Amino acid sequence: MDQTMLLNRERFLKTEFGAALEELIREWDSALETREDENGVRHILLDGSRRNIRERCLAQWEVYQLAMKQFYGIEFHFTRTDEYFGVCTEDGQDWLLKVDRNLALQRMPAMECGTDISDIVEYCCRRYSI
């Protein structure tokens, strides 16, 4: 008999497990930041601290992924584009977490972040511990 639980997305994300997963996904996405070269090709930044964060996030993600498969019977995947990032099923039809990059920037508290790019970078570094 299958003993998987039903997944209520909103309730799940409010649990300690779900909140930690969301924090991990945001941190991982941030560690995968890219820069455009002179030819317009995007490259992942390869500095040592980001590489360590990426490796740690991947290892933690694999544990979350196994747990979600075990408890809910759903295989989720981490995905990211220029417009969004998050956690979804392989076909991209069902999302556990989807963060729109434009909305995420708009939601930064005005009192903590000015309009200068250095203020935005500083805010993001504090918020996501990078």
Number of C-alpha atoms within 10 A of each C-alpha: 3 5 9 13 11 10 14 9 12 11 9 13 16 12 11 10 12 18 13 14 19 20 12 19 24 17 19 22 18 18 23 16 13 13 11 10 9 7 6 8 9 12 12 13 13 13 9 9 11 18 15 13 17 18 14 13 19 16 11 14 18 12 12 18 17 15 14 17 14 14 13 14 16 19 15 21 17 18 16 15 10 8 10 15 19 20 22 19 15 14 9 11 7 13 15 18 17 17 16 15 14 11 11 10 11 10 8 15 10 9 6 10 16 13 8 8 10 11 13 16 13 13 17 16 13 10 12 14 9 14
